[in-house]
């Protein structure tokens, strides 16, 4: 059996906020703590970079990655392969962000946008979903769209980008894209379902940039 890959845990709100090397240590800080805020990362560098940023830029995906029981996997079911998966990437070293969309079943890249300066995961996850919707409308497709970001899915549903990230000269282009995306959502109807990619059950989003 393959050795399970180590994860690193950021606790923003807990008994002792910080970065922890294992789930047991993290659990001691958050178990029973009202309003605990925490998330797992695949490397210590990612965790340490995230710890120094607002947690709402990261708590859009699954908060803690744990093994699911067989019963839970059955209840979740399998992903719809004839669909589009979108994902965003944030470079911890440069702050650059980008997003892409792929066909879930084949992995064929349908679009890729960026990189842009001074962004966040939530922003590019949101832009990825809206781009996917516009792509489908342009090509007369009613395919479901998967994202692993609950925050981004909520922003699309509410037709409003609720980012706390501040605009600047560096990210002017990115905020122009946000404005265009919100405008598109308010002016267009679409038949596509927007679905949560269940990372715990299915593994990484097919549109993941593979940089973890």
C-alpha positions in Angstrom: 0.0 0.0 0.0 1.3 3.5 -0.9 2.4 5.6 1.9 0.0 8.4 2.6 1.4 11.8 1.7 2.1 14.1 4.7 -0.1 17.2 5.0 0.5 20.4 6.9 -2.2 22.2 8.8 -2.8 26.0 9.3 -4.9 27.0 12.3 -5.9 30.7 11.9 -8.4 30.5 14.8 -7.9 27.9 17.6 -6.3 27.4 21.0 -2.9 28.2 19.5 -2.9 29.5 15.9 0.0 28.3 13.8 1.3 25.7 11.3 1.2 22.1 12.4 2.9 19.0 10.8 0.1 16.5 11.5 -3.6 16.2 11.9 -3.4 15.1 15.6 -1.6 18.3 16.6 -4.0 20.4 14.6 -7.0 18.6 16.1 -5.9 19.5 19.6 -6.1 23.2 18.6 -9.5 23.2 16.9 -11.5 20.4 18.5 -14.3 22.0 20.6 -13.0 25.5 19.9 -15.9 27.8 18.8 -15.4 29.2 15.4 -12.2 27.3 14.7 -10.7 28.2 11.3 -8.2 25.8 9.7 -7.2 24.0 6.5 -4.7 21.4 5.3 -2.0 22.1 2.7 0.3 19.7 0.8 3.6 21.4 1.7 5.0 23.4 4.6 5.8 26.3 2.3 2.2 26.6 1.1 1.0 26.4 4.7 3.4 29.0 6.0 2.5 31.4 3.2 -1.2 30.9 3.8 -0.9 31.4 7.5 0.2 35.0 6.8 -2.8 35.7 4.6 -6.5 36.1 5.5 -8.2 32.7 5.9 -11.1 33.6 3.7 -8.9 33.4 0.7 -8.3 29.7 1.3 -11.5 28.3 3.0 -13.3 27.9 -0.3 -12.2 24.3 -0.8 -12.5 21.4 1.6 -11.4 22.6 5.0 -9.8 19.3 6.2 -9.0 16.4 4.0 -9.9 13.1 5.7 -10.5 9.6 4.5 -14.1 8.9 3.7 -15.9 5.7 4.6 -17.1 3.5 1.8 -20.7 4.4 2.7 -19.9 8.1 2.3 -18.3 7.5 -1.1 -21.3 5.6 -2.3 -23.6 8.5 -1.2 -21.5 11.0 -3.0 -21.4 8.9 -6.2 -19.2 9.5 -9.2 -18.5 12.7 -11.0 -20.3 13.5 -14.4 -17.5 12.9 -16.9 -19.2 14.8 -19.7 -18.7 18.1 -17.9 -16.2 21.0 -17.6 -13.9 21.3 -14.6 -12.3 24.6 -13.7 -9.6 25.5 -11.2 -7.4 28.4 -10.3 -3.7 28.6 -9.1 -1.9 31.0 -6.9 1.9 31.1 -6.8 3.1 31.6 -3.3 6.4 33.0 -4.4 5.2 35.6 -6.9 1.6 36.2 -6.0 0.7 35.5 -9.7 -2.7 33.8 -10.3 -4.3 32.0 -13.3 -7.1 29.7 -14.1 -8.1 27.1 -16.6 -11.0 24.8 -17.7 -10.8 21.3 -19.0 -13.2 18.6 -20.2 -13.6 16.4 -17.1 -13.6 13.1 -18.9 -10.8 13.6 -21.4 -8.7 16.3 -19.7 -8.6 18.4 -22.8 -7.8 22.0 -22.0 -10.7 24.3 -23.2 -9.3 27.6 -22.0 -6.5 29.0 -19.9 -6.2 32.6 -18.7 -3.3 34.4 -16.9 -1.1 34.7 -15.1 -2.0 38.0 -13.5 -0.3 39.9 -10.7 -1.5 40.2 -7.1 -4.6 38.0 -6.9 -6.1 35.3 -4.8 -7.4 31.7 -5.2 -11.0 32.8 -4.7 -10.8 35.4 -7.4 -9.5 33.1 -10.1 -11.8 30.3 -9.0 -14.7 32.7 -9.5 -13.4 33.9 -12.9 -12.9 30.3 -14.0 -16.5 29.4 -13.4 -17.9 32.4 -15.2 -15.5 31.8 -18.1 -16.8 28.2 -18.2 -20.4 29.5 -18.3 -19.6 31.9 -21.1 -17.7 29.2 -23.0 -20.7 27.0 -22.8 -23.1 29.7 -24.0 -20.8 30.5 -26.9 -20.7 26.9 -28.0 -24.3 26.1 -27.1 -23.4 23.6 -24.4 -25.4 22.7 -21.3 -22.6 20.7 -19.6 -22.3 20.9 -15.8 -19.4 22.9 -14.5 -17.3 21.6 -11.5 -15.3 23.7 -9.1 -13.8 22.8 -5.8 -14.3 26.3 -4.3 -17.4 26.7 -2.3 -16.7 30.5 -2.0 -16.5 30.9 -5.8 -19.7 28.9 -6.4 -21.5 31.1 -3.9 -20.2 34.3 -5.6 -21.5 33.0 -8.9 -24.8 32.1 -7.4 -25.2 35.6 -5.8 -23.8 37.3 -8.9 -21.3 39.2 -6.6 -17.6 38.8 -6.0 -17.2 39.2 -2.3 -13.4 39.4 -2.2 -11.6 41.3 0.6 -8.6 41.7 -1.6 -7.8 45.3 -2.4 -7.4 46.7 -5.9 -4.1 48.1 -6.9 -2.1 49.2 -9.9 -0.7 45.7 -10.1 -4.0 43.9 -10.2 -6.0 46.5 -12.2 -6.5 44.0 -15.1 -7.7 41.3 -12.7 -10.3 43.6 -11.2 -11.5 44.6 -14.7 -12.1 40.9 -15.3 -14.1 40.6 -12.1 -16.3 43.6 -13.1 -16.8 42.0 -16.5 -17.7 38.6 -14.9 -20.3 40.1 -12.6 -21.8 42.1 -15.4 -22.0 38.9 -17.5 -23.8 37.0 -14.7 -26.3 39.8 -14.3 -27.1 40.0 -18.0 -27.1 36.3 -19.0 -29.2 33.2 -18.1 -27.6 29.7 -18.4 -28.9 26.1 -18.1 -25.6 24.7 -16.7 -25.4 23.2 -13.2 -22.5 24.5 -11.1 -21.4 21.6 -9.0 -18.9 21.1 -6.1 -16.0 18.9 -7.1 -15.8 16.4 -4.2 -12.0 16.2 -3.7 -12.2 13.9 -0.7 -14.0 11.3 -2.8 -12.6 11.8 -6.3 -9.1 13.2 -5.8 -7.8 16.4 -7.4 -9.9 18.5 -9.7 -9.0 17.5 -13.3 -8.3 21.2 -13.9 -5.8 21.4 -11.1 -2.4 22.9 -12.1 -0.5 20.1 -10.4 1.7 22.4 -8.4 0.9 21.1 -4.9 
